Amino acid sequence: MAWGEFILALAVFLGSHVIPARFRGPLVAALGRRGYVIGYSLLSLALLYWLILASGRAPYVELWPQWPWMRWLVNIAMPVAVLVAAVGGMAGLMAGFALWGAAHLVANGDLAHVILFGLLLAYALFGLALGLRRGAAMHPTWPRLALAVLVWLALYLLHPLVIGVSPQP
């Protein structure tokens, strides 16, 4: 399939973030706000996972080599990204995704991953700008901090099994 799966996964992922605005009202009415957020979040995670796997299966076209310091950058950025996402509301979530995208963009110098993480970075920065206009609030409670540590640890330890690449330098 070469680039076909990657293009399809990218189109479906991006479409899932544009089209739902039209259906949000009826879905919230039917599922409730919490049900909508949970359902949409699970759908987004599943589509993101497919997109990440599809980018790994796309033909490898190196744009720049991968150096050891690049993995260190990701390993320094990711705990911060998860923490900001956990305590910063919607703006924090977008800032976390921006950090994630930027660090992974640097560390993955092949065409498919540059497209993936470059677009995710741009989208997250756009969302961050919108979130900051609405006002950003930090909510650093102990449960959120503990959740951030657990999520980061799970991402780190499960990365080789789920993504197929070890994050270790």
N, C-alpha and C positions, 0 to 999 in steps of 0.2 A: 504494500500500500504506500510505501515511501512517505511522502509528505501528507497524504490524504487524511490519515487518522489525526495527525496534529492539527491540520486546518479545520477539520470537522469539530474536534474537541475544543479548539479555540473559539470557533464560531458559536458553538452551543453554550460555552461558558460565558462569553461576552453577551450573547443574546439573553441568557438567563438573568443578567444584571440590568438589561434595558427593558425587556418586555414586561417583567412583573409590576412595574410602576402602573401599568394600565389595569392590572388585575388585583392590586393590593387591597383596595376598598372592599370588593366582594369577598376576597379570601379572608380578610380580617373579620368581616361580619360573620362569615361561616365558621372560622376556626378560632376566633378570638385573637387578640394581639399576640399573646404568648404562643399559641399554637402556630400562628403564621410565622413568627420569628424562629421558632424551633424547626418547623418544616423547611423554611427557606434556607436556614443555616445548614441543615443536613444536606439539602440539595446542592447548595453551593460547595460544601466540602467534598461531596462525591464527585461533582463536575471538576473541581480543582484537582482532585486526586487523579482523575482520568486524564486531565490536561498535562499534569506532571509526568505521568507514565507515558503518554503519547509523545511528549517532547524528548523523552529518553529513547524512544523507539524510532524517532525521525532520523534521517540520514545525518551522520556526523560531519559537520562542516566547521572546522576550527577557524575562529576569528582571532583568538589569542591563546597562548599556552596557559595551562594551569600551574601556578607556582605554589609552594607550600604555605607561604604567608596568606594566600587567599582563603585557605580553610581556617586559618587562625582568625581572620577577619569575620568570617561567618560565625565561628564559635564565640567570639566576643560580642557580636551584634545580636545574636539570637536570644540570649537571656534578657537583654535590654528590650528587645522587640516584644517578647512575651510579657514581660513585666508592664510595659507601657500599655499593651493591649488589655491586660487584666485590670488595670487601675484607672485607665483614662477615658472610659466611656467610648462613644462612637469615634471621637477625634483620636483617642488613644489607640483604638483598634486600627484606624487608618494609618496612624503613625507607626504602629507595629508592623503592619503589612508593608509600609514603605521601607522600613529598615530591613525587613526580611527580603523584599524584592531587590533592594540595592546591594545588600551583601551577597546574595546569590547571583546577581547579575555579574558582579566582579569575579566571583569564583567559578562561574560556568561560562567559558569563552567560546561555546559552539553556537551556531546560528539559531537553532531551535530554542535553546535556553535563553539566549539573548532576547529573542522575540518574546518568549514567555515572561521572563522577569522584567524586561523593559516595559512591556505593556502593563504588567501588574504594578510596577513602581509608578508609572504615570497615572494609572487609575487610582491608586492609593493616595497619591499626592493631591489629585483632584478631590477625592473624598475628604482628605484632611483639610484642604482649604475650605470646603463647604462646612465641615464640622467646626472649624475654628471660628467661622462667621457666626455660627449659632451659639458659640461659647463652649469652652472646654472646661471640664471639671475633673479633678482627680479624686478617686475614691480608694485611698490606700488602707483598706481594712486588712486585718490579719488573715481572714479567710481568702481574700483575693490574692494576697501575697503568697499564701500557701498554695493556692491554685496555680499561680504563675510558676512557682518552683516545680510543682508536679507536672504541669504541661510541658515545660522546657525539658525536664528530665525524660519524660515519655518521648518527646520529639527526638531527643538526642539518642536515647537507647534503641528506639524502634526504627530510626532512620534507615539502617542497613536492611532491615527486614521488610519495611513497607515501601521504601523508595528504591532500594537496591544499591545505595552508595553509602559508605561510611562517612560520617562527618568528622572523624578524627583526622588531625593533621598528619 
